[in-house]
Structures are given as C-alpha cells and as structure tokens.
C-alpha cells in the first residue's frame, strides 16, 4: 500500500472511530435489548479499531525512525503543495 493510501485510510478510520463514539454518546439514554446489543457490538468494534490504529501508528513511527530524511522530504513536499494551493486562493 502506498503512503498516500495508508494516510487516507488512517484518517478515514480515525473519522469513523470519532463518529461512532459520538453516536454511542448520543444514544446513551436509549434503552431496550436490541439497542443494548448494538451498543455492545459498536463498543467492541471501537476497541478493535483503536488497537489497530495504535499498531499502525507504531509501525509508521518505526518507518519514520528508519528513514528520517525521507519522512522530512515528504513532509516538506506536502507543506510546499499546501502552501501553493493556499497561495492560489488568495
């Protein structure tokens, strides 16, 4: 998987986790057997997603430590691209 795809996947998973947490908080007052089963499944899914995000983050951290100059170059390139895009809007 290339870097852009993995970064996008990481961002999407993080968004899903945050949205699911918000949904669980919003439905906290709901009762009933079916709602409780769904909340339990969602809670377990969130736990697994958090573990996977942590593992991916640790892996990414290791790769950055192995290749610090590459990581710095990618970050500088991304910053330059964002700067150019913002400059065009002004």
FIDO-900532 format. One record per atom (N, C-alpha, C): residue number from 1; residue in one letter; chain; atom name; z, y, x. Coordinates in Angstrom, 3 decimals. Atoms other than C-alpha are relative to their C-alpha. Layout:
% FIDO-900532
 seq type mol atom        z        y        x
 NUM    A   A   CA        Z        Y        X
...
% end
This chain:
% FIDO-900532
 seq type mol atom        z        y        x
   1    X   A    N    0.000   -1.170    0.856
   1    X   A   CA    0.000    0.000    0.000
   1    X   A    C    0.000    1.228    0.899
   2    X   A    N    0.053   -1.180   -0.849
   2    X   A   CA   -0.922    3.341    1.485
   2    X   A    C    1.144    0.957   -0.332
   3    X   A    N   -1.151   -0.915    0.096
   3    X   A   CA    1.553    6.173    1.927
   3    X   A    C    0.007    0.808   -1.282
   4    X   A    N    0.061   -0.820    1.200
   4    X   A   CA    0.338    8.318   -0.965
   4    X   A    C    0.376   -0.826   -1.227
   5    X   A    N   -0.320    0.867    1.130
   5    X   A   CA    0.540    5.402   -3.399
   5    X   A    C    1.483   -0.330   -0.036
   6    X   A    N   -1.418    0.336   -0.022
   6    X   A   CA    4.034    4.444   -2.265
   6    X   A    C    0.862    1.206   -0.345
   7    X   A    N   -0.748   -1.209    0.362
   7    X   A   CA    5.249    8.054   -2.512
   7    X   A    C   -0.083    0.264   -1.498
   8    X   A    N    0.193   -0.208    1.440
   8    X   A   CA    3.794    8.367   -6.028
   8    X   A    C    0.804   -1.028   -0.786
   9    X   A    N   -0.769    1.051    0.668
   9    X   A   CA    5.342    5.036   -7.029
   9    X   A    C    1.486    0.319    0.040
  10    X   A    N   -1.412   -0.346   -0.150
  10    X   A   CA    8.716    6.138   -5.685
  10    X   A    C    0.374    1.128   -0.956
  11    X   A    N   -0.257   -1.133    0.894
  11    X   A   CA    8.509    9.407   -7.620
  11    X   A    C   -0.010   -0.452   -1.462
  12    X   A    N    0.087    0.486    1.375
  12    X   A   CA    7.451    7.625  -10.827
  12    X   A    C    1.216   -0.838   -0.372
  13    X   A    N   -1.174    0.839    0.282
  13    X   A   CA   10.273    5.083  -10.578
  13    X   A    C    1.236    0.877   -0.157
  14    X   A    N   -1.150   -0.911    0.100
  14    X   A   CA   12.789    7.866   -9.982
  14    X   A    C   -0.002    0.721   -1.350
  15    X   A    N    0.120   -0.684    1.287
  15    X   A   CA   11.499    9.709  -13.065
  15    X   A    C    0.394   -0.927   -1.142
  16    X   A    N   -0.344    0.977    1.045
  16    X   A   CA   11.792    6.567  -15.197
  16    X   A    C    1.502   -0.238   -0.026
  17    X   A    N   -1.448    0.228   -0.060
  17    X   A   CA   15.358    5.983  -13.999
  17    X   A    C    0.751    1.180   -0.612
  18    X   A    N   -0.670   -1.188    0.544
  18    X   A   CA   16.388    9.559  -14.810
  18    X   A    C   -0.188    0.076   -1.518
  19    X   A    N    0.260   -0.030    1.442
  19    X   A   CA   14.716    9.415  -18.234
  19    X   A    C    0.795   -1.079   -0.732
  20    X   A    N   -0.756    1.082    0.634
  20    X   A   CA   16.349    6.080  -19.024
  20    X   A    C    1.492    0.340   -0.057
  21    X   A    N   -1.406   -0.419    0.020
  21    X   A   CA   19.771    7.438  -18.036
  21    X   A    C    0.245    1.031   -1.100
  22    X   A    N   -0.122   -1.009    1.057
  22    X   A   CA   19.227   10.425  -20.329
  22    X   A    C   -0.039   -0.650   -1.384
  23    X   A    N    0.103    0.705    1.273
  23    X   A   CA   18.200    8.104  -23.159
  23    X   A    C    1.284   -0.754   -0.309
  24    X   A    N   -1.253    0.719    0.215
  24    X   A   CA   21.298    5.963  -22.686
  24    X   A    C    1.124    0.960   -0.379
  25    X   A    N   -1.025   -0.992    0.348
  25    X   A   CA   23.487    9.081  -22.782
  25    X   A    C   -0.206    0.518   -1.423
  26    X   A    N    0.293   -0.540    1.332
  26    X   A   CA   21.735   10.356  -25.922
  26    X   A    C    0.333   -0.991   -1.100
  27    X   A    N   -0.261    1.018    1.027
  27    X   A   CA   22.250    7.055  -27.754
  27    X   A    C    1.414   -0.572    0.106
  28    X   A    N   -1.357    0.519   -0.203
  28    X   A   CA   25.868    6.607  -26.666
  28    X   A    C    0.778   -0.113   -1.306
  29    X   A    N   -0.718    0.027    1.272
  29    X   A   CA   27.103    7.338  -30.195
  29    X   A    C   -0.540   -1.015   -0.993
  30    X   A    N    0.607    0.982    0.903
  30    X   A   CA   24.819    4.770  -31.806
  30    X   A    C    0.771   -1.320    0.081
  31    X   A    N   -0.685    1.292    0.028
  31    X   A   CA   26.412    1.507  -32.905
  31    X   A    C   -0.896   -1.031   -0.652
  32    X   A    N    0.757    1.098    0.588
  32    X   A   CA   25.168   -1.841  -34.051
  32    X   A    C   -0.335   -1.030    1.064
  33    X   A    N    0.235    1.109   -0.922
  33    X   A   CA   24.460   -5.213  -32.500
  33    X   A    C   -1.328    0.168    0.754
  34    X   A    N    1.307   -0.141   -0.635
  34    X   A   CA   20.778   -4.530  -31.830
  34    X   A    C   -0.001    1.125    1.035
  35    X   A    N   -0.074   -1.128   -0.926
  35    X   A   CA   21.474   -1.148  -30.216
  35    X   A    C    0.800   -0.397    1.241
  36    X   A    N   -0.822    0.424   -1.134
  36    X   A   CA   24.171   -2.687  -28.021
  36    X   A    C   -0.772   -0.934    0.932
  37    X   A    N    0.808    0.907   -0.827
  37    X   A   CA   21.809   -5.441  -26.832
  37    X   A    C   -1.043    0.776    0.801
  38    X   A    N    1.015   -0.810   -0.687
  38    X   A   CA   19.108   -2.889  -25.992
  38    X   A    C    0.649    0.834    1.097
  39    X   A    N   -0.705   -0.794   -1.015
  39    X   A   CA   21.614   -0.676  -24.175
  39    X   A    C    0.407   -0.870    1.185
  40    X   A    N   -0.396    0.899   -1.086
  40    X   A   CA   22.856   -3.667  -22.159
  40    X   A    C   -1.206   -0.352    0.872
  41    X   A    N    1.221    0.299   -0.768
  41    X   A   CA   19.285   -4.596  -21.148
  41    X   A    C   -0.444    1.210    0.809
  42    X   A    N    0.411   -1.221   -0.699
  42    X   A   CA   18.485   -0.989  -20.249
  42    X   A    C    0.930    0.290    1.176
  43    X   A    N   -0.970   -0.220   -1.071
  43    X   A   CA   21.665   -0.683  -18.193
  43    X   A    C   -0.268   -0.938    1.173
  44    X   A    N    0.313    0.977   -1.057
  44    X   A   CA   20.800   -3.852  -16.260
  44    X   A    C   -1.300    0.370    0.711
  45    X   A    N    1.269   -0.412   -0.606
  45    X   A   CA   17.235   -2.656  -15.685
  45    X   A    C    0.196    1.198    0.914
  46    X   A    N   -0.296   -1.161   -0.841
  46    X   A   CA   18.552    0.649  -14.343
  46    X   A    C    0.707   -0.403    1.283
  47    X   A    N   -0.715    0.471   -1.188
  47    X   A   CA   20.889   -1.177  -11.981
  47    X   A    C   -0.978   -0.598    1.012
  48    X   A    N    0.998    0.627   -0.869
  48    X   A   CA   18.000   -3.239  -10.602
  48    X   A    C   -0.917    1.063    0.608
  49    X   A    N    0.886   -1.049   -0.496
  49    X   A   CA   15.764   -0.161  -10.307
  49    X   A    C    0.681    0.826    1.090
  50    X   A    N   -0.732   -0.757   -1.021
  50    X   A   CA   18.455    1.729   -8.378
  50    X   A    C    0.074   -0.774    1.308
  51    X   A    N   -0.059    0.829   -1.207
  51    X   A   CA   18.836   -1.194   -5.957
  51    X   A    C   -1.347    0.005    0.714
  52    X   A    N    1.333    0.014   -0.598
  52    X   A   CA   15.071   -1.327   -5.411
  52    X   A    C   -0.336    1.349    0.624
  53    X   A    N    0.216   -1.326   -0.577
  53    X   A   CA   14.898    2.434   -4.873
  53    X   A    C    0.760    0.154    1.312
  54    X   A    N   -0.801   -0.071   -1.231
  54    X   A   CA   17.682    2.158   -2.305
  54    X   A    C   -0.636   -0.799    1.126
  55    X   A    N    0.646    0.834   -1.012
  55    X   A   CA   15.906   -0.666   -0.492
  55    X   A    C   -1.276    0.647    0.507
  56    X   A    N    1.232   -0.672   -0.403
  56    X   A   CA   12.616    1.232   -0.488
  56    X   A    C    0.312    1.205    0.879
  57    X   A    N   -0.406   -1.159   -0.789
  57    X   A   CA   14.351    4.354    0.802
  57    X   A    C    0.441   -0.406    1.402
  58    X   A    N   -0.430    0.484   -1.307
  58    X   A   CA   15.961    2.360    3.622
  58    X   A    C   -1.199   -0.433    0.836
  59    X   A    N    1.218    0.422   -0.693
  59    X   A   CA   12.589    0.839    4.515
  59    X   A    C   -0.785    1.213    0.494
  60    X   A    N    0.723   -1.222   -0.359
  60    X   A   CA   10.935    4.258    4.508
  60    X   A    C    0.706    0.718    1.139
  61    X   A    N   -0.778   -0.633   -1.054
  61    X   A   CA   13.738    5.655    6.652
  61    X   A    C   -0.239   -0.713    1.333
  62    X   A    N    0.263    0.764   -1.216
  62    X   A   CA   13.186    2.854    9.168
  62    X   A    C   -1.371    0.294    0.575
  63    X   A    N    1.362   -0.291   -0.462
  63    X   A   CA    9.457    3.549    9.333
  63    X   A    C   -0.085    1.406    0.607
  64    X   A    N   -0.004   -1.363   -0.543
  64    X   A   CA   10.076    7.265    9.882
  64    X   A    C    0.675    0.012    1.369
  65    X   A    N   -0.688    0.056   -1.297
  65    X   A   CA   12.510    6.461   12.700
  65    X   A    C   -0.866   -0.672    1.064
  66    X   A    N    0.898    0.668   -0.940
  66    X   A   CA    9.920    4.149   14.289
  66    X   A    C   -1.156    0.905    0.415
  67    X   A    N    1.161   -0.852   -0.235
  67    X   A   CA    7.156    6.771   14.036
  67    X   A    C    0.315    1.455   -0.348
  68    X   A    N   -0.409   -1.363    0.381
  68    X   A   CA    8.783   10.222   14.054
  68    X   A    C   -1.136    1.020    0.085
  69    X   A    N    1.077   -0.974   -0.144
  69    X   A   CA    5.681   12.088   15.257
  69    X   A    C   -1.016   -0.138   -1.126
  70    X   A    N    0.909    0.210    1.133
  70    X   A   CA    3.510   10.528   12.578
  70    X   A    C    0.593    0.603   -1.263
  71    X   A    N   -0.671   -0.550    1.180
  71    X   A   CA    6.069   11.444    9.921
  71    X   A    C   -0.023    1.533    0.026
  72    X   A    N    0.030   -1.458   -0.111
  72    X   A   CA    6.240   15.008   11.245
  72    X   A    C   -1.402    0.537   -0.266
  73    X   A    N    1.386   -0.412    0.242
  73    X   A   CA    2.450   15.248   11.222
  73    X   A    C   -0.368   -0.051   -1.466
  74    X   A    N    0.278    0.122    1.439
  74    X   A   CA    2.222   14.004    7.641
  74    X   A    C    0.705    1.112   -0.764
  75    X   A    N   -0.751   -1.067    0.674
  75    X   A   CA    4.933   16.454    6.548
  75    X   A    C   -0.649    1.366    0.250
  76    X   A    N    0.652   -1.278   -0.309
  76    X   A   CA    3.193   19.342    8.347
  76    X   A    C   -1.317    0.142   -0.756
  77    X   A    N    1.263   -0.030    0.742
  77    X   A   CA   -0.153   18.422    6.781
  77    X   A    C    0.215    0.257   -1.477
  78    X   A    N   -0.305   -0.213    1.420
  78    X   A   CA    1.378   18.247    3.324
  78    X   A    C    0.439    1.441   -0.240
  79    X   A    N   -0.438   -1.384    0.128
  79    X   A   CA    3.072   21.603    3.864
  79    X   A    C   -1.161    0.979    0.095
  80    X   A    N    1.182   -0.848   -0.148
  80    X   A   CA   -0.192   23.156    5.017
  80    X   A    C   -0.852   -0.034   -1.272
  81    X   A    N    0.795    0.150    1.220
  81    X   A   CA   -2.049   21.786    1.999
  81    X   A    C    0.648    0.735   -1.173
  82    X   A    N   -0.709   -0.692    1.085
  82    X   A   CA    0.601   23.050   -0.414
  82    X   A    C   -0.077    1.509    0.192
  83    X   A    N    0.108   -1.431   -0.292
  83    X   A   CA    0.573   26.437    1.319
  83    X   A    C   -1.364    0.563   -0.341
  84    X   A    N    1.365   -0.444    0.322
  84    X   A   CA   -3.207   26.683    0.982
  84    X   A    C   -0.216    0.070   -1.514
  85    X   A    N    0.152    0.007    1.451
  85    X   A   CA   -3.061   25.754   -2.695
  85    X   A    C    0.762    1.158   -0.651
  86    X   A    N   -0.772   -1.115    0.544
  86    X   A   CA   -0.340   28.299   -3.402
  86    X   A    C   -0.678    1.326    0.337
  87    X   A    N    0.688   -1.210   -0.420
  87    X   A   CA   -2.247   30.937   -1.433
  87    X   A    C   -1.231    0.299   -0.844
  88    X   A    N    1.185   -0.183    0.834
  88    X   A   CA   -5.336   30.402   -3.582
  88    X   A    C    0.361    0.577   -1.361
  89    X   A    N   -0.431   -0.463    1.321
  89    X   A   CA   -3.373   31.103   -6.760
  89    X   A    C    0.343    1.479    0.000
  90    X   A    N   -0.443   -1.402   -0.064
  90    X   A   CA   -2.147   34.491   -5.571
  90    X   A    C   -1.141    0.973   -0.071
% end
